[in-house]
């Protein structure tokens, strides 16, 4: 099976800048991701303004990430079976409709935690299906030689939205509580229109009979388990996701504890995310200069060293600056692991393998959100940060000790535009 080549002379290295379909998808998702970051900042602020309870904010946050645990495995099998273009479009429209109901509820003064929990779950479910379909479709749009660059562009897209979204969400929430949710709903509509202009065939055609959903799901799990590096990386990512998912709510409460307004909190989170954007731009240029073991071990030790600093600063902008240093290291990790997975996995299995990995790596997020709420209630924001710092130290030691990480090979990419899967 050969991935489609970019337009132009096949003898030359292809360029993403001439790939119309990639940038159509990328541009639409830049708008959509910005909207999601905007409403994602406003959601805990709305819960805290409505109930004043960090535990309620943790419950809503957990609902938004619960699909990562319960839906990723079946969704991966369905992404490899259903029409990927239709999945992308349906996911965007359903998420936009769900977000619009929050704006209506605010206008009618009928906001409840139960309603916000349902909306967060629906948005998370749409995110799962869209993310898997986009990841599986990417090799049908981009040649193998450019997959790491495309992945870095997607990282920059996410990090850029995370930079602009929190300040925008805090500002819009200050203007009116319904405004950030209405803006996010509109962003999903805009992204849906962009999907209509993608011309590539996003599907792998196979004459093999359809497997049962259980067998198809199990195949993805088996593939992950048979590859030691991917298996080790998945568990390390799960541990770091547990820490950083909990950290977001804890930092919001910490900033409020120091008297920060919603606009200041949004700015703080924007500074935090700014480091991720810079890291994504750097990863796109320098990912090939680092061995995978250097990235995996080094990034975890950087995080272990930085996390205690959150407990030692009180100014929201300084908190954001420490977060920016943490976020800077993340994109290089993502580019290395995602590129390995995308290149090594046959495209007809990519949805299932990605869903298996993400179920394990992201399935901890609802636990993290709930845990953050209860840690804040029991220990307060500073005590909660020390708990997360201790967990991160254990993760860094585990990464250093892992034989699979120490012997990780470099990415087997050539410079040609074609790829043949085994």
C-alpha positions as CSV (number, residue, x, y, z in Angstrom):
1,X,0.0,0.0,0.0
2,X,1.4,3.3,-1.0
3,X,0.5,6.7,0.4
4,X,-0.4,9.4,-2.1
5,X,2.4,11.7,-3.3
6,X,2.3,15.4,-3.2
7,X,1.9,17.3,-6.5
8,X,5.0,18.1,-8.5
9,X,8.1,16.3,-9.6
10,X,8.4,13.0,-7.8
11,X,12.2,13.3,-7.9
12,X,12.2,16.3,-5.6
13,X,11.4,16.2,-1.9
14,X,7.7,17.2,-1.6
15,X,6.7,20.3,0.3
16,X,3.8,20.8,2.7
17,X,3.4,24.3,1.4
18,X,2.1,22.9,-1.9
19,X,-0.2,20.4,-0.3
20,X,-3.7,22.0,-0.5
21,X,-5.6,19.4,1.4
22,X,-3.3,19.4,4.3
23,X,-3.5,23.2,4.8
24,X,-7.2,23.1,4.3
25,X,-7.6,20.6,7.1
26,X,-4.9,22.4,9.2
27,X,-6.6,25.9,8.8
28,X,-10.0,24.7,9.7
29,X,-8.7,22.9,12.8
30,X,-6.7,26.0,13.8
31,X,-10.0,27.8,14.1
32,X,-11.8,25.0,15.8
33,X,-8.9,24.3,18.3
34,X,-8.8,28.0,19.2
35,X,-12.6,27.9,19.9
36,X,-12.1,24.8,22.0
37,X,-9.3,26.4,24.1
38,X,-11.6,29.5,24.5
39,X,-14.5,27.5,25.9
40,X,-12.2,25.1,27.8
41,X,-10.8,28.1,29.8
42,X,-14.4,29.4,30.4
43,X,-15.8,26.1,31.6
44,X,-14.1,25.8,35.0
45,X,-14.7,29.6,35.5
46,X,-18.4,29.1,34.8
47,X,-18.6,26.1,37.2
48,X,-16.7,28.0,40.0
49,X,-18.9,31.1,39.4
50,X,-22.1,29.0,39.5
51,X,-21.3,26.7,42.5
52,X,-18.0,27.9,44.0
53,X,-16.9,24.2,44.3
54,X,-13.6,22.9,43.0
55,X,-15.0,19.4,43.2
56,X,-17.8,20.3,40.8
57,X,-15.2,21.8,38.4
58,X,-13.3,18.5,38.7
59,X,-16.5,16.5,37.9
60,X,-17.2,18.5,34.8
61,X,-13.5,18.3,33.7
62,X,-13.6,14.5,34.3
63,X,-16.7,14.2,32.1
64,X,-14.9,16.0,29.3
65,X,-12.1,13.5,29.4
66,X,-14.1,10.3,30.2
67,X,-14.5,9.5,26.5
68,X,-10.7,9.1,26.3
69,X,-11.1,6.1,28.6
70,X,-14.4,4.6,27.5
71,X,-14.7,5.5,23.8
72,X,-11.2,5.4,22.3
73,X,-11.0,1.6,21.7
74,X,-14.3,1.1,19.9
75,X,-13.9,4.5,18.1
76,X,-10.5,3.3,16.6
77,X,-12.1,0.3,15.1
78,X,-15.0,2.3,13.7
79,X,-12.6,4.9,12.2
80,X,-10.9,2.2,10.2
81,X,-14.3,0.9,9.1
82,X,-16.5,4.0,8.6
83,X,-16.1,6.8,6.2
84,X,-13.4,9.1,7.8
85,X,-14.6,12.2,6.0
86,X,-18.1,11.8,7.4
87,X,-16.7,11.1,10.9
88,X,-14.7,14.4,10.7
89,X,-17.7,16.4,9.6
90,X,-20.2,14.9,12.0
91,X,-17.8,15.3,15.0
92,X,-17.5,19.0,14.3
93,X,-21.2,19.7,13.9
94,X,-22.2,17.7,17.0
95,X,-19.6,19.4,19.2
96,X,-20.7,22.9,18.0
97,X,-24.4,22.1,18.7
98,X,-23.6,20.9,22.2
99,X,-21.6,24.0,23.0
100,X,-24.4,26.3,21.8
101,X,-26.7,24.8,24.4
102,X,-24.5,26.3,27.2
103,X,-25.0,29.8,25.7
104,X,-28.8,29.2,25.6
105,X,-28.8,27.9,29.2
106,X,-26.8,31.0,30.4
107,X,-29.2,33.4,28.7
108,X,-32.2,31.6,30.3
109,X,-30.4,31.5,33.7
110,X,-30.7,27.7,33.9
111,X,-27.1,26.6,34.1
112,X,-26.6,23.4,36.0
113,X,-23.6,21.2,36.7
114,X,-25.5,18.2,35.2
115,X,-26.0,20.1,31.9
116,X,-22.4,21.2,31.8
117,X,-21.3,17.6,32.5
118,X,-23.3,16.2,29.6
119,X,-22.0,18.9,27.2
120,X,-18.4,18.3,28.3
121,X,-18.9,14.6,27.7
122,X,-20.3,15.1,24.2
123,X,-17.5,17.5,23.3
124,X,-14.9,15.0,24.5
125,X,-16.6,12.2,22.6
126,X,-16.5,14.3,19.4
127,X,-12.9,15.1,20.0
128,X,-12.0,11.4,20.3
129,X,-13.6,10.5,17.0
130,X,-12.3,13.5,15.2
131,X,-8.7,13.1,16.5
132,X,-8.6,9.4,15.5
133,X,-10.0,10.1,12.1
134,X,-7.6,13.0,11.5
135,X,-4.6,11.0,12.6
136,X,-5.6,8.0,10.4
137,X,-6.3,10.3,7.4
138,X,-3.0,12.2,7.6
139,X,-0.9,9.6,5.8
140,X,-3.5,9.7,3.0
141,X,-2.9,13.4,2.6
142,X,0.8,13.8,3.4
143,X,3.7,11.6,2.0
144,X,5.8,9.7,4.5
145,X,8.8,11.9,4.2
146,X,6.8,14.8,5.5
147,X,4.9,13.1,8.3
148,X,7.2,14.4,11.1
149,X,6.9,18.0,9.6
150,X,3.1,17.7,9.4
151,X,3.0,16.4,12.9
152,X,5.0,19.4,14.1
153,X,2.7,21.7,12.2
154,X,-0.3,20.1,14.0
155,X,1.6,20.5,17.3
156,X,2.2,24.2,16.5
157,X,-1.5,24.6,15.6
158,X,-2.6,23.1,19.0
159,X,0.0,25.1,20.9
160,X,-0.8,28.3,19.1
161,X,-4.5,27.9,20.0
162,X,-3.5,27.1,23.5
163,X,-1.5,30.4,23.6
164,X,-4.3,32.6,22.3
165,X,-7.4,30.7,23.6
166,X,-7.0,31.1,27.4
167,X,-6.6,34.9,27.3
168,X,-9.4,35.1,24.8
169,X,-11.6,32.8,26.8
170,X,-11.0,34.8,30.0
171,X,-11.6,38.1,28.3
172,X,-14.8,36.9,26.6
173,X,-16.0,35.4,29.9
174,X,-15.5,38.8,31.5
175,X,-17.6,40.4,28.7
176,X,-20.4,37.8,29.1
177,X,-20.5,34.3,30.4
178,X,-22.2,33.0,27.2
179,X,-19.8,34.6,24.8
180,X,-16.9,32.1,24.8
181,X,-19.3,29.2,24.3
182,X,-21.0,30.9,21.5
183,X,-17.7,31.7,19.9
184,X,-16.6,28.0,20.2
185,X,-19.9,26.8,18.5
186,X,-19.2,29.2,15.6
187,X,-15.6,27.9,15.3
188,X,-16.9,24.3,14.8
189,X,-19.2,25.5,12.0
190,X,-16.3,27.2,10.2
191,X,-14.1,24.1,10.5
192,X,-16.9,22.0,9.1
193,X,-17.1,24.1,6.0
194,X,-13.3,23.7,5.5
195,X,-13.7,19.9,5.6
196,X,-15.9,20.1,2.5
197,X,-13.0,21.2,0.4
198,X,-10.6,18.3,1.0
199,X,-10.2,16.3,-2.1
200,X,-8.0,13.4,-1.1
201,X,-9.4,9.9,-0.6
202,X,-9.1,9.5,3.2
203,X,-9.9,5.8,3.2
204,X,-7.8,2.6,2.7
205,X,-9.8,0.3,0.4
206,X,-9.5,-3.4,1.4
207,X,-11.3,-6.5,0.1
208,X,-10.8,-8.3,3.4
209,X,-14.1,-9.1,5.2
210,X,-15.0,-6.9,8.2
211,X,-13.9,-8.2,11.5
212,X,-16.1,-8.1,14.6
213,X,-15.7,-4.9,16.6
214,X,-14.0,-6.8,19.4
215,X,-11.5,-8.5,17.2
216,X,-10.7,-5.2,15.4
217,X,-10.2,-3.5,18.8
218,X,-8.0,-6.3,20.2
219,X,-5.8,-6.1,17.1
220,X,-4.8,-2.5,18.0
221,X,-4.0,-3.5,21.6
222,X,-1.9,-6.4,20.4
223,X,0.1,-4.2,18.1
224,X,0.9,-1.7,20.9
225,X,1.9,-4.6,23.2
226,X,4.2,-6.2,20.7
227,X,6.3,-3.0,20.2
228,X,8.4,-2.4,23.4
229,X,9.2,1.3,22.7
230,X,5.6,2.3,21.9
231,X,4.4,0.3,24.9
232,X,6.8,2.0,27.2
233,X,6.0,5.4,25.8
234,X,2.3,4.9,26.2
235,X,2.7,4.2,29.9
236,X,5.0,7.1,30.4
237,X,2.6,9.4,28.6
238,X,-0.2,8.2,30.7
239,X,1.7,9.1,33.9
240,X,2.6,12.6,32.6
241,X,-1.0,13.2,31.4
242,X,-2.2,12.3,34.9
243,X,0.0,15.0,36.3
244,X,-0.6,17.8,33.8
245,X,-4.3,17.2,33.5
246,X,-4.7,17.7,37.2
247,X,-2.3,20.6,37.1
248,X,-4.5,22.9,35.0
249,X,-7.4,23.0,37.5
250,X,-4.9,23.3,40.4
251,X,-3.2,26.3,38.8
252,X,-6.6,28.0,38.2
253,X,-7.5,27.6,41.9
254,X,-4.0,28.7,42.9
255,X,-4.2,31.9,40.9
256,X,-7.7,32.6,42.3
257,X,-6.2,32.0,45.8
258,X,-3.8,34.8,45.0
259,X,-6.6,37.1,43.9
260,X,-6.3,36.8,40.1
261,X,-9.3,37.8,37.9
262,X,-10.7,35.7,35.1
263,X,-8.7,37.8,32.6
264,X,-5.5,37.4,34.5
265,X,-6.1,33.6,34.8
266,X,-6.6,33.5,31.0
267,X,-3.4,35.4,30.5
268,X,-1.5,33.1,32.8
269,X,-2.7,30.0,30.9
270,X,-1.8,31.8,27.6
271,X,1.7,32.4,28.8
272,X,1.8,28.7,29.9
273,X,0.8,27.6,26.4
274,X,3.1,30.1,24.7
275,X,6.0,27.8,25.7
276,X,4.3,25.0,23.9
277,X,4.0,27.0,20.7
278,X,7.7,27.9,20.8
279,X,8.5,24.3,21.5
280,X,6.4,23.1,18.6
281,X,8.2,25.5,16.2
282,X,11.5,24.2,17.5
283,X,10.4,20.6,17.3
284,X,9.6,21.0,13.6
285,X,13.2,22.1,12.9
286,X,15.2,20.0,15.3
287,X,13.4,16.8,16.0
288,X,15.8,14.8,13.7
289,X,18.8,15.9,15.8
290,X,17.8,14.1,18.9
291,X,17.7,10.3,19.5
292,X,14.3,9.1,20.8
293,X,15.8,8.0,24.1
294,X,17.3,11.4,24.7
295,X,13.9,13.1,24.1
296,X,11.9,10.6,26.3
297,X,14.3,10.6,29.2
298,X,15.3,14.3,29.0
299,X,11.8,15.7,28.8
300,X,10.6,13.7,31.9
301,X,13.5,15.0,33.9
302,X,12.9,18.6,32.8
303,X,9.3,18.2,34.0
304,X,10.4,16.7,37.3
305,X,12.7,19.6,37.9
306,X,10.2,22.3,37.0
307,X,7.0,21.2,38.8
308,X,8.2,22.1,42.3
309,X,8.6,25.7,41.2
310,X,4.8,26.1,40.9
311,X,4.6,25.8,44.7
312,X,7.2,28.5,45.2
313,X,5.8,31.4,43.2
314,X,2.6,33.4,43.7
315,X,2.4,35.8,40.9
316,X,0.1,34.5,38.1
317,X,2.5,35.6,35.4
318,X,5.4,33.8,37.0
319,X,3.2,30.7,37.3
320,X,2.5,31.0,33.6
321,X,6.3,31.3,32.9
322,X,7.0,28.1,34.8
323,X,4.2,26.4,32.8
324,X,5.7,27.8,29.6
325,X,9.0,26.1,30.4
326,X,7.1,22.8,31.0
327,X,5.1,23.2,27.8
328,X,8.2,23.9,25.7
329,X,9.5,20.4,26.1
330,X,6.2,18.6,25.3
331,X,6.0,19.0,21.5
332,X,9.4,17.4,20.9
333,X,8.2,14.3,22.8
334,X,4.9,14.3,20.7
335,X,6.6,14.6,17.4
336,X,9.0,11.7,18.1
337,X,6.3,9.3,19.4
338,X,3.5,10.3,16.9
339,X,5.9,10.1,13.9
340,X,7.1,6.6,15.0
341,X,3.6,5.3,15.3
342,X,2.3,6.9,12.1
343,X,5.2,5.5,10.0
344,X,5.4,2.1,11.5
345,X,1.7,1.2,11.6
346,X,-0.1,0.0,8.4
347,X,-2.7,2.7,7.6
348,X,-5.6,0.2,7.7
349,X,-4.6,-0.4,11.4
350,X,-3.8,3.1,12.3
351,X,-7.1,4.1,13.8
352,X,-7.2,1.0,16.0
353,X,-3.5,1.2,17.1
354,X,-3.9,5.0,17.8
355,X,-7.1,4.4,19.8
356,X,-5.5,1.6,21.8
357,X,-2.5,3.8,22.7
358,X,-4.7,6.8,23.5
359,X,-7.0,4.8,25.6
360,X,-4.1,3.8,27.8
361,X,-2.3,7.2,27.6
362,X,-5.4,9.5,27.9
363,X,-7.7,7.3,29.9
364,X,-6.1,8.6,33.1
365,X,-7.4,12.1,32.4
366,X,-10.9,11.8,34.1
367,X,-9.1,10.3,37.1
368,X,-6.8,13.3,37.1
369,X,-9.6,15.8,36.9
370,X,-11.5,14.1,39.8
371,X,-8.3,13.7,41.7
372,X,-7.4,17.4,41.3
373,X,-10.8,18.5,42.7
374,X,-10.4,16.2,45.8
375,X,-6.7,17.1,46.3
376,X,-7.6,20.8,46.3
377,X,-10.3,20.1,48.9
378,X,-8.0,18.1,51.1
379,X,-4.6,19.8,50.7
380,X,-5.1,23.1,49.0
381,X,-3.4,24.2,45.8
382,X,0.2,24.2,47.2
383,X,0.0,20.8,48.8
384,X,-1.6,19.4,45.6
385,X,1.4,20.7,43.5
386,X,3.8,18.9,45.8
387,X,1.9,15.6,45.3
388,X,2.1,16.1,41.5
389,X,5.9,16.9,41.7
390,X,6.5,13.6,43.6
391,X,4.6,11.6,40.9
392,X,6.6,13.3,38.2
393,X,9.9,12.4,39.8
394,X,8.9,8.7,39.9
395,X,8.0,8.9,36.2
396,X,11.4,10.4,35.3
397,X,13.2,7.6,37.2
398,X,11.0,5.0,35.4
399,X,11.8,6.5,32.0
400,X,15.5,6.4,32.7
401,X,15.4,2.8,33.9
402,X,13.3,1.4,30.9
403,X,15.4,-0.9,28.6
404,X,13.0,-0.1,25.7
405,X,13.6,3.6,26.0
406,X,17.4,3.2,26.4
407,X,17.6,1.1,23.2
408,X,15.0,3.1,21.2
409,X,15.9,3.3,17.4
410,X,15.8,6.4,15.3
411,X,12.8,6.9,13.1
412,X,13.0,4.8,9.9
413,X,12.1,7.5,7.5
414,X,13.5,8.0,4.0
415,X,13.4,11.1,1.9
416,X,11.2,9.8,-0.8
417,X,7.5,10.5,-1.0
418,X,6.3,7.0,-1.0
419,X,5.8,4.5,1.8
420,X,5.1,0.8,1.6
421,X,3.7,-0.9,4.7
422,X,4.6,-4.5,5.5
